[in-house]
Amino acid sequence: MLFAGCAMAEENKAKDKNPYKVTPSKASNDDIQSDGIVQIKAVFDTITQGETNWHSKYVSSSITTLDVDLNWGDSSDSLKLTIYTPDGYTLGPYYDSADGSINGRIDLDIKNSNGIATGTWNYRVYGQSVSGTETYTI
């Protein structure tokens, strides 16, 4: 399932230069909105092998950094994260090692010096290689 507009926006932005820079996160609190950083408030969910779950966050303020933290804690399982921006860019997919370590967590800062797009940011979590059912937060 693709959120409305994601496929079309992805096609439209394929030739545009992506204004977002994605780096390992430096944020540590559950819901931060200071110094231009907003982090998605934690949502708890479960996933199995081959399953796809969607989550979203509405960003309404002028910020320059968005922190996204997918945490499942069991590095023997592998989850994949793809992020769809409200202005039509696709970021990722990202895997466990995207933040510099393999620890059952993908913790990223998405930065744009001109400001993060306001609107709904969509997060696609995919069970790449999961034994049984894996719990996670994002």
N, C-alpha and C positions, 0 to 999 in steps of 0.2 A: 504494500500500500504506500503510495506517495502522496504527501500532503498537496492540496490544490495549489497549483502554480509552481511547485518545485521542479517538475520535469521541464516545463516551458522556460522557466527562469534559468535553469541549468543550461539549456540550449542557447538562450539569448546571451548569457554571460561567458560562454565557452571561449569567445574571441577577445573578451575584455581582460585587462590586467587586473588580477585579484588585489584589492587594496588591503587585505588582511594578512597579518603576520602571526603565526601560531608558534608559541614557545612553551616550554615547561612552566607550570604555574608557580608563583611565589605566594599566593593567597593561602590562608590556613583556616579561616573561620567559615561557618556554615552559610551565612548570608551576608556578604559584604557589599556595601555601597558607599565607599569612601575613596578618596584619591583616584577617582575615575574608574574604579573596578567594581563590576557587579558579578556575583556568582549565583548560578542557579540554586535555588533552595532545594535541599535534598529530597528526592522522591525514592521510595523503596519499591523494588519490583523483583521478579524472578524471570529467568530465561532458561531455555533448553537448547540442545543442539539444533541448529538451523532455524531457530525462531527469530523473528524480528519484532522489536518493541519500539514504539515512538513516544517521545516526550517533547514538551515545548516550554518555552519561557518567553514571556512578553517583556521586552525592554522598552521602557518609555522615556528614559532620561538621556541626556547628553553625556555619554561616557566614552572613554577611549580604550578600555580593556574589559573583556568579558571572561570570567573564569568558569571553565567547564570541568567537572571532576566526576569521572565514572570510576567507581570503586567496587570491585567484587572480591578482592583480597586473596583469592585462590589462584596463584600464578600457574597452576597446572591446567586451568581452563583458559580459553582465549575468547575474548569479546572484541568486537570491531565497532568503532564509533564513527559515524559520518554526521556532519553538521551542515544544515541548510540555513543560510542567512536570509533575512527578509528582503534583501536587495538582490537576491538571485544567485549568490555564489554557493558552491559546494566545497566544503572544507573536509579533507580526508579522502579516504578512510584512514583512521588512526588505530593502531594496535597497542598492546601493553608497553612496548618499548618506546613509544612516541614521546614520553616525558623523560626519557633518559635512563629508566630502570625497568626491569621486569619484576613486578611486584603485585600483579592483579589490580592495577590502577592506571587510568589514563587521566592525568591532571594537567590541563592546558590553559594558558592565557591566550585569548584571541585579541589582538591589538590592531587598532587603526588610528593613526595620529589625527585623522580628519573626523574621527568619531565613529562609534559602532552604530550600525543601522538600527533605527527604532522599528519596532514591530515584533512579530513572532519568530523566534529562532526555533527551528525544529531539530531534534536529535534522534538519530536512528541508531539503535543498539542491536547488534546482530550476534547471535550465539555461534561464533566461528568454530570452536571446538570445545564442547561442554559435555562433561560426564554427569549424567543425571540432571538435576535442577540446580542452577546457580542463583543465589540471591545477590543483589547489587543495589547500590545507591547511585543516583546521578543528580 
